[in-house]
């Protein structure tokens, strides 16, 4: 049996040069080089945290985010960091907020 190709079920070609990723904040697809990669790392206190990986060279699972405070705030509000990085425990996203200059990047530390 031959499967029929259904054009509406196939995603539209992006037209963007190079790899395309989805911002976890605004959920828009963008060229990878326009986004900043974030990974699970450690904050200054040694606690697990979401940290920026601007060179995109760190090993492990990463997520991508527009380098704007607006997309960072959306990602925090939607709790997208834990879901995208597949981490079930609470992660501080303050290092990313500090990197992006977000006014809402306060970290609760003891």
Buried (B, 14 or more C-beta within 10 A) or exposed (E): EEEEEEEEEEEEEEEBEEEBBBBBBBEEEBEEEBBBBBBBBEBEEEBBBBBBBEEBEBEEEBBBBBBBBEBBBBBBEBEBBBEBBEBEEEBBBBBBBBBBEBEEBEBEEE
